[in-house]
């Protein structure tokens, strides 16, 4: 009979340890999920900022090429030709 009591006590002890471990893991999971949400939000913000900066770079390159910098003479000519074609197209549309 004493052996059965010892086995039951051992099982109870192991069960308590297991429940404590489960609770600890659930707490860790909640923390990790919170960290994941934070990291995802930060990543999204950084991606939006990267896209905004890419658009700014394109705008600045265009402005620089329209100003006629020596580095971008070819780009400047191509942009001017493109603008002239757009204007010609608009004039043709208005005259019809």
VONUVEX-428003 format. One record per residue (C-alpha): z negated, y, x negated; residue in three letters. Coordinates in steps of 0.001 Angstrom, whole numbers, padded with zeros to 6 digits, always signed. Layout:
<rs>
ZYXALA;...
</rs>
This chain:
<rs>
+000000+000000+000000UNK;-000782+002312-002882UNK;+002727+001831-004270UNK;+004277+002967-000994UNK;+002154+006125-001026UNK;+003225+006840-004611UNK;+006891+006311-003695UNK;+006552+008612-000676UNK;+004806+011256-002803UNK;+007542+010960-005402UNK;+010231+011335-002729UNK;+008458+014353-001233UNK;+008233+015940-004670UNK;+011894+015307-005387UNK;+012849+016594-001938UNK;+010875+019811-002466UNK;+012601+020301-005836UNK;+015978+019641-004234UNK;+015311+022134-001427UNK;+014193+024739-003973UNK;+017377+024127-005969UNK;+019510+024476-002808UNK;+017785+027755-001949UNK;+018328+029009-005497UNK;+022009+028059-005371UNK;+022454+029779-001995UNK;+020896+032942-003431UNK;+023192+032732-006456UNK;+026181+032247-004140UNK;+025281+035387-002184UNK;+025016+037376-005420UNK;+028348+036039-006659UNK;+030043+036876-003354UNK;+028667+040422-003551UNK;+029929+040722-007132UNK;+033323+039391-006068UNK;+033584+041982-003271UNK;+032683+044750-005698UNK;+035183+043529-008291UNK;+037921+043203-005651UNK;+037318+046741-004400UNK;+037357+048068-007957UNK;+040564+046179-008691UNK;+042217+047599-005554UNK;+041158+051121-006497UNK;+042498+050671-010007UNK;+045791+049290-008682UNK;+046152+052311-006399UNK;+045395+054625-009306UNK;+047961+052820-011475UNK;+050622+053227-008781UNK;+049768+056910-008403UNK;+049985+057411-012163UNK;+053324+055589-012310UNK;+054688+057955-009656UNK;+053326+060893-011624UNK;+055056+059632-014771UNK;+058369+059375-012936UNK;+057926+062888-011548UNK;+057022+064290-014935UNK;+059973+062576-016593UNK;+062280+063990-013932UNK;+060818+067474-014319UNK;+061113+067190-018079UNK;+064721+066060-017837UNK;+065559+068875-015402UNK;+064051+071369-017799UNK;+066612+070206-020328UNK;+064493+068858-023121UNK;+066435+067678-026155UNK;+065110+064152-025760UNK;+066522+063708-022280UNK;+069886+065488-022317UNK;+071712+062415-021046UNK;+069146+061893-018277UNK;+069409+065578-017388UNK;+073188+065391-017050UNK;+072979+062236-014953UNK;+070365+063783-012658UNK;+072396+066977-012235UNK;+075514+064938-011431UNK;+073535+062914-008918UNK;+072239+066071-007258UNK;+075751+067547-007132UNK;+077075+064392-005454UNK;+074265+064558-002889UNK;+075048+068211-002184UNK;+078772+067436-001850UNK;+077959+064636+000581UNK;+075777+066955+002662UNK;+078481+069611+002744UNK;+081050+067002+003823UNK;+078710+065859+006601UNK;+078173+069441+007797UNK;+081860+070236+007800UNK;+082715+067296+010075UNK;
</rs>
